[in-house]
Amino acid sequence: MNNDELSVLADPMFEQYFLISREKLTLLFEAAGIRPDDTVLEVGAGAGTVARNMPPCKSLTVAELDTRLIDTLRRQVPHATVVQGDALRLVKELPYDVLIGNLPNVVTEELVDVLPELTFRTAVLAAGQHTDFDRLRDTFDITEVTTITGSDFAPPQPSVSRIVRLVRRNAGCSGRRMRERNS
């Protein structure tokens, strides 16, 4: 899919900007530390620009709220399980070791509030400049990976965002193993 096609798909009312920068995608994947035996969940998958470049993993589930993008996701990422639905509900219901999110800022703010109750090893989230992760420092090691803006996206994003990595402090267990132990 080229940038013009992506721009046509994007709905600015949903703050849809699809990450296309190879450099930023590489940084995102390095931060995620995806292993071949990991279960990965991407929320806010959009048109699949992140998912179709995902490193090998045991399974990949991509979730998107916008029904217009579901067929595009199925075509762009045929190896993934595509789920249409609300990210804040799905992160509580689906199993995963690694969480990747590129959600509208208002949804990311709500996601930050529920992260401590979720079981995963690593999360890599696109977040606004003012998203407060400090309240999570007791549970997670938090690292700002890079900033993302403008031409990193199709269509170009008008604001500056950042990619943030959160690693659970007791990361000796993957999310899946922690769930199994708690069952």
Backbone torsions as a table, in degrees:
resi	resn	phi	psi	omega
1	MET	NA	131.3	179.6
2	ASN	-89.8	171.4	-175.5
3	ASN	-61.9	-35.4	178.6
4	ASP	-65.2	-42.3	178.3
5	GLU	-64.2	-40.5	177.6
6	LEU	-63.6	-41.7	-179.5
7	SER	-63.0	-35.6	178.2
8	VAL	-68.1	-36.8	179.9
9	LEU	-70.1	-31.9	-174.1
10	ALA	-68.0	136.8	176.2
11	ASP	-112.1	107.0	-178.3
12	PRO	-58.8	-25.6	178.0
13	MET	-64.1	-27.4	177.5
14	PHE	-96.9	11.4	-175.8
15	GLU	52.7	46.5	-178.8
16	GLN	-91.3	114.7	174.7
17	TYR	-137.5	124.1	-173.3
18	PHE	-97.2	121.8	-178.0
19	LEU	-66.9	123.1	-177.4
20	ILE	-124.9	-12.9	-177.0
21	SER	-65.0	119.1	178.2
22	ARG	-58.6	-42.8	-179.3
23	GLU	-60.7	-45.8	-178.1
24	LYS	-72.0	-35.0	175.2
25	LEU	-63.4	-41.6	177.9
26	THR	-61.0	-44.9	178.5
27	LEU	-63.1	-40.6	178.4
28	LEU	-60.5	-48.2	-177.6
29	PHE	-67.8	-38.4	176.4
30	GLU	-61.8	-42.1	179.6
31	ALA	-65.1	-36.0	-178.4
32	ALA	-69.7	-29.1	179.1
33	GLY	57.4	43.8	-176.8
34	ILE	-67.6	129.9	180.0
35	ARG	-104.2	155.9	-179.5
36	PRO	-58.6	-25.2	-179.3
37	ASP	-98.2	11.9	-179.3
38	ASP	-82.6	148.7	167.8
39	THR	-100.6	123.7	-174.5
40	VAL	-116.2	137.2	174.3
41	LEU	-121.1	124.6	172.5
42	GLU	-110.6	121.0	176.5
43	VAL	-104.8	142.7	-173.8
44	GLY	73.2	44.0	-173.1
45	ALA	-70.4	-16.3	175.7
46	GLY	56.8	-122.4	-178.3
47	ALA	-97.4	7.3	175.2
48	GLY	88.6	16.0	-177.1
49	THR	-65.6	-30.8	176.1
50	VAL	-81.4	-51.3	-173.9
51	ALA	-59.6	-37.5	-176.8
52	ARG	-72.6	-11.8	177.0
53	ASN	-107.4	6.9	-175.4
54	MET	-62.3	137.9	174.1
55	PRO	-63.7	162.0	-179.9
56	PRO	-58.6	139.0	178.1
57	CYS	-150.8	166.0	-178.9
58	LYS	-61.2	-46.8	176.9
59	SER	-153.5	150.0	-179.7
60	LEU	-128.8	125.7	172.5
61	THR	-117.4	130.9	177.3
62	VAL	-115.9	134.6	-177.4
63	ALA	-121.9	138.3	-179.4
64	GLU	-145.8	135.2	178.7
65	LEU	-78.5	-39.6	-174.2
66	ASP	-71.1	110.0	-177.7
67	THR	-61.0	-25.9	179.6
68	ARG	-63.0	-23.4	-173.7
69	LEU	-97.8	-5.2	-175.1
70	ILE	-63.8	-46.9	178.7
71	ASP	-63.5	-38.4	177.0
72	THR	-61.3	-45.1	177.9
73	LEU	-59.8	-43.0	-179.8
74	ARG	-62.6	-37.2	178.7
75	ARG	-74.2	-42.7	-174.2
76	GLN	-76.3	-28.8	-175.8
77	VAL	-132.7	66.6	-173.7
78	PRO	-64.4	-19.9	-179.5
79	HIS	-84.0	-6.2	-177.6
80	ALA	-97.9	155.6	168.4
81	THR	-85.8	122.9	-177.9
82	VAL	-101.7	127.5	-178.7
83	VAL	-125.0	129.8	175.1
84	GLN	-96.6	126.8	178.1
85	GLY	165.0	-179.1	-176.3
86	ASP	-79.1	123.5	-176.7
87	ALA	-59.2	-40.3	-176.8
88	LEU	-66.2	-27.6	175.3
89	ARG	-81.3	-44.8	-174.9
90	LEU	-65.4	-35.0	179.7
91	VAL	-65.2	-21.5	178.4
92	LYS	-87.9	-21.2	-173.1
93	GLU	-102.4	-32.7	-173.2
94	LEU	-92.8	147.7	176.9
95	PRO	-84.2	141.7	176.7
96	TYR	-167.6	152.5	174.3
97	ASP	-95.9	-36.3	-177.2
98	VAL	-124.4	131.3	177.8
99	LEU	-112.6	128.4	175.0
100	ILE	-121.5	132.0	-177.7
101	GLY	-137.5	133.3	172.3
102	ASN	-133.2	75.2	-175.0
103	LEU	-105.4	162.2	171.5
104	PRO	-55.4	147.5	-175.0
105	ASN	-53.9	-40.3	-178.3
106	VAL	-64.3	-34.9	178.6
107	VAL	-74.6	-38.9	177.1
108	THR	-59.7	-40.2	177.7
109	GLU	-58.0	-42.3	178.3
110	GLU	-69.7	-37.5	178.7
111	LEU	-62.2	-41.8	179.5
112	VAL	-55.5	-37.3	-179.4
113	ASP	-65.6	-30.2	-176.8
114	VAL	-97.8	-9.0	-177.1
115	LEU	-53.0	-42.6	-178.7
116	PRO	-60.8	-26.8	-179.0
117	GLU	-87.0	-5.6	-178.9
118	LEU	-91.4	155.9	179.9
119	THR	-113.7	105.1	176.6
120	PHE	-153.4	163.6	178.6
121	ARG	-86.5	-48.8	-173.8
122	THR	-138.7	141.1	171.7
123	ALA	-126.8	139.9	174.0
124	VAL	-126.8	116.5	-172.1
125	LEU	-124.7	139.8	166.5
126	ALA	-82.2	131.6	-176.0
127	ALA	-143.8	155.8	176.7
128	GLY	-67.1	162.5	-179.6
129	GLN	-59.8	-27.8	-173.9
130	HIS	-103.6	5.6	177.3
131	THR	-64.2	127.0	-175.0
132	ASP	-92.9	107.6	177.5
133	PHE	-96.4	-8.2	-176.7
134	ASP	-56.5	-32.9	-178.9
135	ARG	-66.5	-8.9	-179.1
136	LEU	-102.1	0.7	-172.2
137	ARG	-64.7	-20.3	176.4
138	ASP	-73.8	-25.1	-175.3
139	THR	-104.8	-31.1	-172.6
140	PHE	-129.5	149.3	163.6
141	ASP	-86.8	128.6	-171.9
142	ILE	-120.1	129.8	-178.9
143	THR	-133.3	131.0	171.2
144	GLU	-81.8	122.5	-174.9
145	VAL	-84.2	-49.6	-177.8
146	THR	-169.1	167.1	170.4
147	THR	-96.8	153.5	178.8
148	ILE	-135.8	138.9	-178.2
149	THR	-165.8	172.8	170.6
150	GLY	40.7	-115.1	-171.8
151	SER	-73.0	-0.3	172.3
152	ASP	-69.9	-12.6	-174.7
153	PHE	-125.5	157.7	166.5
154	ALA	-124.9	123.8	-13.3
155	PRO	-64.6	165.0	-179.9
156	PRO	-57.6	133.7	178.9
157	GLN	-81.3	131.4	-176.6
158	PRO	-76.6	-15.9	-177.5
159	SER	-115.1	170.2	177.4
160	VAL	-95.7	132.0	175.4
161	SER	-122.4	-177.7	176.5
162	ARG	-144.9	156.2	173.7
163	ILE	-102.4	126.9	-175.9
164	VAL	-121.9	136.6	178.7
165	ARG	-107.0	131.5	176.2
166	LEU	-122.5	124.7	178.1
167	VAL	-119.3	125.0	-179.3
168	ARG	-61.5	135.5	-176.4
169	ARG	-60.2	-34.5	177.0
170	ASN	-96.1	49.9	-172.9
171	ALA	-71.4	6.8	175.5
172	GLY	-63.6	-21.0	177.9
173	CYS	-111.8	140.0	172.7
174	SER	-76.7	165.2	177.3
175	GLY	-56.4	-43.2	-178.2
176	ARG	-63.6	-44.7	-179.0
177	ARG	-67.1	-35.7	178.1
178	MET	-65.8	-39.8	177.9
179	ARG	-64.3	-42.3	-179.0
180	GLU	-63.7	-39.8	-179.6
181	ARG	-67.5	-33.9	-178.8
182	ASN	-82.1	-7.6	-178.0
183	SER	-79.2	NA	NA
